[in-house]
Amino acid sequence: MKRLPRAVGLCAAAALGVLLGSAPAAAADDKEKENSIQQPGLTTGIAEGFGRTQGFYVATMIDFGFRSTDPSVTKQAVMIPMFFTWATPWTIGGKTQVSFKGVPFVGVSAYAPGFGTTRPYNPYASVWLSWFLGNGFNLSVGEGVQINVPSKLNETLGRDFNAFQQNVALSYVKNNINVTTNAFYTQGRTRDAASQPHTFNMDFTALKRVARKEYGLVGYGMWDLNKPSVGYGEKQRELALGVMYGYLIGNLVQIQARVTTNVYQSNMGGYETRGGIMAVFPLWTPKAPTPKGTKR
């Protein structure tokens, strides 16, 4: 593969970094900024703490944003054809449900002054353990990894390593209400250039369902937890709030749309407004058992 020229590579880092995120992939003499390895806010709307009944569930996502960087706006998009959850029939001790979650493919587009690209990005795989706590409360813990896809662009961004991620999600799902907090820590790395800090993210959801409609508030936060000694700019932080509206099509497909905007940011290069559209549906669930005494 042909090596990206340094100027193009740094521009790519600036544009894609603003989009993708773990934290600034800045060269020692540059101020390009980015956010966490997993785009903040992607899991809003999903009851991540709730252990689903056995089956294979899919969320298809398009997430896009506009950040008011100087001298002009930076535009970005994340495209995820399949964010799957396989809720297995297996339990540990009869009370701990085992699930697998993953994103086999991620596509990204980024456009900044003098640069534009659309490329694949690192996929994600994880195992989750879930517990029903009672009275509508559910807890899930996930251990996953953002898997390195070798490329010159990922090398420039500082994403050419397997970044381990730990999730803790708490969901209240009862009386047509979904209140979820999904908190996750992602590992960083220090190297001579394009270092990545350890980051902490939190996605928040508070939705109310009325018949086929649902609506409510969503938000997210992202914080750098450290400042690598080399190959890194200043620590970054941001908070965003917004609204979500959803509609159930038939009895299976849930469509959700959201819009968020920064209410606080530090060293992110500017304030950002993001939008997203997501469809969630079961791809496979087990057949219901045949009642006794009926003909097959």
C-alpha positions as CSV (number, residue, x, y, z in Angstrom):
1,M,0.0,0.0,0.0
2,K,1.4,3.4,-0.9
3,R,2.3,5.5,2.2
4,L,0.3,8.6,2.7
5,P,2.4,11.8,2.5
6,R,2.9,13.3,5.9
7,A,0.8,16.4,5.2
8,V,-2.1,14.3,3.8
9,G,-1.8,11.9,6.8
10,L,-2.0,14.7,9.3
11,C,-5.0,16.2,7.5
12,A,-6.6,12.7,7.5
13,A,-5.9,12.4,11.2
14,A,-7.5,15.8,11.8
15,A,-10.6,15.0,9.8
16,L,-11.2,11.4,10.8
17,G,-10.0,12.1,14.4
18,V,-12.8,14.6,14.9
19,L,-15.2,11.9,13.8
20,L,-14.0,8.7,15.3
21,G,-12.4,9.2,18.3
22,S,-9.8,7.6,21.7
23,A,-8.3,10.9,21.8
24,P,-6.1,13.3,20.0
25,A,-3.9,11.8,17.4
26,A,-1.9,15.0,17.3
27,A,1.7,15.2,16.2
28,A,4.1,16.9,18.6
29,D,3.9,20.1,16.6
30,D,0.3,20.0,15.5
31,K,-3.1,20.6,17.2
32,E,-5.4,18.2,15.5
33,K,-8.1,16.8,17.8
34,E,-10.3,13.9,18.0
35,N,-12.5,12.0,20.5
36,S,-12.8,8.5,21.8
37,I,-12.1,5.3,19.8
38,Q,-15.9,4.5,19.8
39,Q,-17.9,7.5,18.6
40,P,-19.7,9.0,21.7
41,G,-23.4,8.6,21.8
42,L,-23.7,5.6,19.4
43,T,-25.5,3.4,22.0
44,T,-28.1,6.0,23.0
45,G,-31.6,4.6,22.6
46,I,-30.5,1.0,23.3
47,A,-31.2,-0.6,26.7
48,E,-27.7,-1.9,26.9
49,G,-28.1,-3.1,30.5
50,F,-31.1,-5.3,29.6
51,G,-30.3,-9.0,28.9
52,R,-32.5,-9.9,25.9
53,T,-34.3,-13.1,25.5
54,Q,-32.6,-15.7,23.4
55,G,-32.1,-14.7,19.8
56,F,-30.0,-12.7,17.3
57,Y,-30.7,-9.0,17.2
58,V,-29.4,-6.3,14.9
59,A,-29.1,-2.5,15.0
60,T,-28.3,-0.7,11.8
61,M,-26.9,2.8,12.4
62,I,-26.0,6.0,10.5
63,D,-24.5,8.7,12.7
64,F,-23.3,12.1,11.4
65,G,-22.0,15.3,12.8
66,F,-20.9,18.9,12.1
67,R,-18.2,20.5,14.2
68,S,-17.5,24.2,14.1
69,T,-13.8,23.9,13.6
70,D,-11.7,26.9,12.5
71,P,-11.7,28.0,9.7
72,S,-14.7,26.1,8.6
73,V,-17.1,23.2,9.5
74,T,-15.8,19.6,9.7
75,K,-18.3,17.0,8.5
76,Q,-18.3,13.4,9.5
77,A,-20.4,10.2,9.3
78,V,-20.2,6.7,10.8
79,M,-22.1,3.9,9.0
80,I,-22.7,0.6,10.8
81,P,-24.6,-2.0,8.7
82,M,-24.8,-4.5,11.6
83,F,-24.3,-4.0,15.3
84,F,-25.4,-7.4,16.5
85,T,-26.4,-8.9,19.8
86,W,-26.5,-12.7,20.1
87,A,-28.4,-13.5,23.3
88,T,-27.4,-17.1,23.9
89,P,-29.3,-19.8,25.7
90,W,-26.4,-20.2,28.1
91,T,-26.3,-19.0,31.7
92,I,-23.8,-19.1,34.5
93,G,-25.4,-20.4,37.7
94,G,-28.8,-20.1,36.2
95,K,-28.9,-16.3,36.8
96,T,-26.2,-14.8,34.7
97,Q,-27.1,-14.5,31.0
98,V,-24.3,-14.7,28.4
99,S,-24.4,-12.6,25.2
100,F,-22.0,-11.7,22.4
101,K,-22.0,-8.3,20.8
102,G,-20.1,-7.1,17.8
103,V,-19.7,-4.8,14.8
104,P,-18.1,-6.7,11.9
105,F,-17.8,-3.6,9.7
106,V,-17.6,0.2,10.2
107,G,-17.5,2.7,7.4
108,V,-16.5,6.3,8.0
109,S,-16.6,9.5,5.9
110,A,-14.9,12.7,6.9
111,Y,-14.6,16.1,5.1
112,A,-12.4,19.0,6.2
113,P,-10.8,21.9,4.3
114,G,-8.5,20.3,1.7
115,F,-9.4,16.7,2.6
116,G,-12.1,14.2,2.2
117,T,-12.2,10.4,2.5
118,T,-14.5,7.4,3.0
119,R,-12.8,4.3,4.5
120,P,-13.4,1.2,6.7
121,Y,-12.6,1.5,10.4
122,N,-11.8,-0.9,13.2
123,P,-14.5,-3.5,14.1
124,Y,-15.6,-4.4,17.6
125,A,-16.2,-7.7,19.4
126,S,-17.3,-8.4,23.0
127,V,-18.8,-10.8,25.5
128,W,-21.4,-9.6,28.0
129,L,-22.8,-10.9,31.3
130,S,-26.3,-9.7,32.3
131,W,-28.4,-9.9,35.5
132,F,-32.0,-9.1,36.2
133,L,-32.0,-7.2,39.5
134,G,-35.7,-7.0,40.0
135,N,-38.3,-4.1,39.9
136,G,-37.3,-3.3,36.3
137,F,-33.6,-2.9,37.0
138,N,-31.1,-4.7,34.8
139,L,-27.3,-4.8,34.9
140,S,-24.8,-5.8,32.2
141,V,-21.0,-5.9,32.1
142,G,-19.1,-6.2,28.8
143,E,-15.5,-7.0,28.0
144,G,-14.6,-6.2,24.4
145,V,-11.9,-5.0,22.0
146,Q,-11.7,-2.5,19.2
147,I,-9.8,-4.7,16.7
148,N,-7.0,-3.2,14.7
149,V,-7.4,-3.2,10.9
150,P,-3.9,-2.5,9.6
151,S,-3.7,0.5,7.3
152,K,-1.6,3.6,6.8
153,L,-4.5,5.8,7.8
154,N,-5.0,3.9,11.1
155,E,-1.3,4.2,11.7
156,T,-1.5,7.9,11.2
157,L,-4.5,8.2,13.5
158,G,-2.7,6.1,16.1
159,R,-5.4,3.4,15.9
160,D,-3.2,0.6,14.8
161,F,-3.5,-1.5,18.0
162,N,-6.2,-3.6,19.7
163,A,-7.9,-1.3,22.2
164,F,-9.6,-3.2,25.0
165,Q,-12.9,-1.8,26.3
166,Q,-14.9,-2.5,29.5
167,N,-18.6,-1.6,29.7
168,V,-21.0,-1.3,32.7
169,A,-24.6,-0.6,31.7
170,L,-27.6,-0.2,34.0
171,S,-31.1,-0.1,32.6
172,Y,-34.5,0.5,34.1
173,V,-37.0,-1.1,31.7
174,K,-40.6,-1.1,33.1
175,N,-44.0,0.4,32.5
176,N,-42.9,1.4,28.9
177,I,-39.9,3.4,30.3
178,N,-36.3,2.9,29.3
179,V,-33.7,4.7,31.3
180,T,-30.2,3.5,30.6
181,T,-26.7,4.6,31.4
182,N,-23.9,2.8,29.5
183,A,-20.4,3.7,30.8
184,F,-17.3,2.4,29.2
185,Y,-13.5,2.7,29.6
186,T,-11.2,2.3,26.6
187,Q,-7.5,1.5,26.8
188,G,-5.0,3.9,25.3
189,R,-1.3,3.7,24.3
190,T,1.8,5.9,24.4
191,R,4.2,6.0,21.5
192,D,6.5,8.5,19.8
193,A,3.6,10.1,17.8
194,A,-0.2,9.9,17.7
195,S,-0.5,8.5,21.2
196,Q,-3.9,7.6,22.6
197,P,-5.1,8.4,26.2
198,H,-7.3,6.1,28.3
199,T,-10.8,7.4,27.9
200,F,-14.1,7.2,29.8
201,N,-17.4,7.6,28.0
202,M,-21.0,7.6,29.1
203,D,-24.1,7.3,26.9
204,F,-27.5,8.2,28.5
205,T,-31.1,7.4,27.5
206,A,-34.4,8.3,29.0
207,L,-37.4,7.2,26.8
208,K,-41.1,6.8,27.3
209,R,-43.2,4.6,25.0
210,V,-46.8,5.5,24.2
211,A,-48.4,2.9,21.9
212,R,-46.1,2.7,18.8
213,K,-44.3,5.9,19.6
214,E,-41.4,6.6,22.0
215,Y,-39.7,9.9,22.8
216,G,-37.4,11.4,25.4
217,L,-33.9,12.7,26.2
218,V,-30.5,11.3,25.2
219,G,-27.0,12.5,25.9
220,Y,-23.4,11.5,26.2
221,G,-20.1,12.5,27.7
222,M,-16.4,11.8,26.9
223,W,-13.4,12.4,29.1
224,D,-9.7,11.8,28.6
225,L,-8.3,10.1,31.7
226,N,-4.6,10.8,31.2
227,K,-2.2,12.7,29.1
228,P,0.4,10.6,27.4
229,S,3.9,12.0,27.8
230,V,4.6,12.2,24.1
231,G,2.7,12.3,20.8
232,Y,-0.4,14.0,22.3
233,G,-2.0,17.4,22.6
234,E,-4.2,18.6,25.5
235,K,-6.8,16.6,27.4
236,Q,-10.3,16.6,25.9
237,R,-13.7,16.6,27.4
238,E,-17.2,17.1,26.0
239,L,-20.9,16.8,27.1
240,A,-23.9,16.7,24.7
241,L,-27.7,16.6,25.2
242,G,-30.5,16.1,22.8
243,V,-33.8,14.4,22.0
244,M,-34.9,11.1,20.4
245,Y,-38.0,10.0,18.7
246,G,-38.9,6.4,17.8
247,Y,-41.6,4.5,16.1
248,L,-42.4,0.7,16.0
249,I,-43.1,-0.6,12.5
250,G,-45.2,-3.8,12.7
251,N,-44.3,-5.7,15.8
252,L,-40.6,-6.1,15.0
253,V,-38.7,-3.1,13.6
254,Q,-38.0,-0.1,15.9
255,I,-36.9,3.1,14.1
256,Q,-35.2,5.8,16.2
257,A,-33.9,9.2,15.2
258,R,-31.9,11.5,17.5
259,V,-30.2,14.9,17.5
260,T,-27.7,16.1,20.0
261,T,-25.5,19.2,20.5
262,N,-22.6,20.0,22.8
263,V,-23.4,21.9,25.9
264,Y,-19.7,21.8,27.0
265,Q,-16.4,21.0,25.2
266,S,-12.8,21.4,26.0
267,N,-10.0,21.2,23.4
268,M,-12.3,19.5,20.9
269,G,-11.7,22.1,18.2
270,G,-15.3,23.5,18.4
271,Y,-18.9,22.7,19.3
272,E,-20.6,19.8,17.5
273,T,-24.1,19.0,16.5
274,R,-24.8,15.3,15.7
275,G,-27.7,13.4,14.3
276,G,-28.4,9.7,14.0
277,I,-30.9,7.2,12.6
278,M,-31.1,3.6,13.8
279,A,-33.2,0.6,13.1
280,V,-33.4,-2.3,15.7
281,F,-34.9,-5.6,14.9
282,P,-34.7,-9.4,15.7
283,L,-33.0,-11.3,12.9
284,W,-33.7,-14.6,14.5
285,T,-35.5,-15.9,17.6
286,P,-36.3,-19.5,18.5
287,K,-39.6,-21.0,17.4
288,A,-42.2,-21.2,20.2
289,P,-42.6,-24.7,21.5
290,T,-45.6,-26.7,20.1
291,P,-48.3,-27.0,22.8
292,K,-48.8,-30.5,24.0
293,G,-51.6,-32.6,22.4
294,T,-51.4,-30.7,19.1
295,K,-50.6,-32.2,15.7
296,R,-47.2,-31.4,14.1
